């Protein structure tokens, strides 16, 4: 009789297992909810991609009538076309330095570098065109061999343009900023505007082709 009295009723065993199962399901649901929230926060804080292209794949140079150039100044003009395809953030690319390299030379040779005067600010699902004019003084800012090539109408083909600056993503929740580098290739540096050539895409460091 004592042994029978010590046995747990079957309904109690069923209730205990049901309670344990419900606790397990609740824990799983909680973990899934936490994972979803964490992923949402990570996605919200992840920097958006800014798409950049160099208009006409060209850096335009003002006409050089003589050597040395008048007032010893050579004028470069760069036009960048930016696109923000995302719908959750405004993107600002600021403190941008432009570096031009003669990638066809062996070894590759620095041509010049200059800063963009204004940040590139692009709202959600919008496009923006930014232009910059750089007044370079050879030979400090621009080696004379490139000045002569431009004066003679030869220009520079197959150059590489590097853009380096701070890319900031502004959402309703937060602002994230990372140093971001883009590479544009091939780039032509020549006197006169673009002749309706196709734009050259600029890739960030992670997506850039192997040759850059």
LINTADA-V500827 format. One record per residue. N is the residue number from 1. PSI is psi in whole degrees, -180 to 180 (999 if undefined). Layout:
[[N	PSI] [N	PSI]]
This chain:
[[1	-39] [2	-39] [3	-40] [4	-35] [5	-27] [6	-14] [7	140] [8	133] [9	149] [10	-36] [11	-33] [12	-39] [13	-41] [14	-40] [15	-41] [16	-43] [17	-38] [18	-41] [19	-43] [20	-41] [21	-42] [22	-39] [23	-41] [24	-44] [25	-42] [26	-40] [27	-43] [28	-45] [29	-42] [30	-45] [31	-42] [32	-43] [33	-43] [34	-43] [35	-41] [36	-43] [37	-45] [38	-44] [39	-41] [40	-42] [41	-42] [42	-44] [43	-41] [44	-34] [45	-12] [46	133] [47	139] [48	159] [49	130] [50	125] [51	129] [52	144] [53	146] [54	120] [55	124] [56	6] [57	32] [58	140] [59	115] [60	139] [61	134] [62	150] [63	134] [64	105] [65	-17] [66	166] [67	129] [68	162] [69	154] [70	132] [71	14] [72	45] [73	133] [74	130] [75	121] [76	142] [77	128] [78	132] [79	120] [80	135] [81	117] [82	145] [83	133] [84	97] [85	-15] [86	159] [87	11] [88	-7] [89	149] [90	137] [91	134] [92	125] [93	110] [94	168] [95	47] [96	129] [97	132] [98	126] [99	129] [100	130] [101	138] [102	91] [103	-19] [104	-16] [105	157] [106	108] [107	171] [108	138] [109	141] [110	132] [111	-60] [112	173] [113	151] [114	167] [115	147] [116	131] [117	-25] [118	149] [119	157] [120	111] [121	116] [122	121] [123	173] [124	135] [125	38] [126	162] [127	156] [128	140] [129	124] [130	136] [131	150] [132	138] [133	125] [134	128] [135	109] [136	140] [137	108] [138	154] [139	-2] [140	-47] [141	-23] [142	117] [143	145] [144	-27] [145	-31] [146	-34] [147	-43] [148	-42] [149	-39] [150	-40] [151	-38] [152	0] [153	9] [154	-36] [155	-167] [156	122] [157	155] [158	24] [159	163] [160	137] [161	127] [162	131] [163	127] [164	125] [165	-169] [166	119] [167	117] [168	135] [169	120] [170	115] [171	178] [172	-25] [173	-40] [174	172] [175	129] [176	143] [177	133] [178	147] [179	125] [180	136] [181	133] [182	149] [183	130] [184	128] [185	142] [186	149] [187	139] [188	133] [189	115] [190	160] [191	136] [192	166] [193	172] [194	145] [195	54] [196	29] [197	161] [198	148] [199	149] [200	122] [201	149] [202	129] [203	142] [204	172] [205	-34] [206	-29] [207	-3] [208	143] [209	163] [210	-25] [211	-13] [212	999]]
